[in-house]
Amino acid sequence: MSEEYRKTGISFLKSLGRYSELILDTYIEGEVPPHYEADNKVIDMLIQQQVLWRPGSNEGLHLTRAVRILMNQALKDERNRQIDVNIGSAIATIKTLIGHYNEANIAIIIVTPVLILKT
């Protein structure tokens, strides 16, 4: 591997770390939040390193496809864990509702003959 290739890779990875908040906020919001756009030097450097790009002249800055894919992969486990928690919670709620339904049915079965006998 050439030394220039290595330097470029290291510089890119350092930029990802140094500007991680900007990158994550951009990932979450879909484009660079306005309060980051004032730092032209950083924005220009991230564009040059192909971390950010502008799809059109009137559009905001977005993460490049490669960086979005990297973020998707990095956050996939957390997203799956959250889905598992949500599904588990929904199943617990359904089980609770089924239990209430069964209790109500039993109560109706017990109370109905008593009411018939009293009339």
GILIN-V437125 format. One record per residue. N is the residue number from 1. RES is the residue in one letter. SS is DSSP state (alpha for helix, beta for strand, coil for the rest). Layout:
BEGIN
[[N/RES/SS] [N/RES/SS]]
END
This chain:
BEGIN
[[1/M/coil] [2/S/coil] [3/E/alpha] [4/E/alpha] [5/Y/alpha] [6/R/alpha] [7/K/alpha] [8/T/alpha] [9/G/alpha] [10/I/alpha] [11/S/alpha] [12/F/alpha] [13/L/alpha] [14/K/alpha] [15/S/alpha] [16/L/alpha] [17/G/alpha] [18/R/alpha] [19/Y/coil] [20/S/alpha] [21/E/alpha] [22/L/alpha] [23/I/alpha] [24/L/alpha] [25/D/alpha] [26/T/alpha] [27/Y/alpha] [28/I/alpha] [29/E/alpha] [30/G/coil] [31/E/coil] [32/V/coil] [33/P/coil] [34/P/alpha] [35/H/alpha] [36/Y/alpha] [37/E/coil] [38/A/coil] [39/D/coil] [40/N/alpha] [41/K/alpha] [42/V/alpha] [43/I/alpha] [44/D/alpha] [45/M/alpha] [46/L/alpha] [47/I/alpha] [48/Q/alpha] [49/Q/coil] [50/Q/coil] [51/V/coil] [52/L/beta] [53/W/beta] [54/R/beta] [55/P/coil] [56/G/coil] [57/S/coil] [58/N/coil] [59/E/coil] [60/G/coil] [61/L/beta] [62/H/beta] [63/L/beta] [64/T/coil] [65/R/alpha] [66/A/alpha] [67/V/alpha] [68/R/alpha] [69/I/alpha] [70/L/alpha] [71/M/alpha] [72/N/alpha] [73/Q/alpha] [74/A/alpha] [75/L/alpha] [76/K/alpha] [77/D/alpha] [78/E/alpha] [79/R/alpha] [80/N/alpha] [81/R/alpha] [82/Q/alpha] [83/I/alpha] [84/D/alpha] [85/V/alpha] [86/N/alpha] [87/I/alpha] [88/G/alpha] [89/S/alpha] [90/A/alpha] [91/I/alpha] [92/A/alpha] [93/T/alpha] [94/I/alpha] [95/K/alpha] [96/T/alpha] [97/L/alpha] [98/I/alpha] [99/G/alpha] [100/H/alpha] [101/Y/alpha] [102/N/alpha] [103/E/alpha] [104/A/alpha] [105/N/alpha] [106/I/alpha] [107/A/alpha] [108/I/alpha] [109/I/alpha] [110/I/alpha] [111/V/alpha] [112/T/alpha] [113/P/alpha] [114/V/alpha] [115/L/alpha] [116/I/alpha] [117/L/alpha] [118/K/alpha] [119/T/coil]]
END
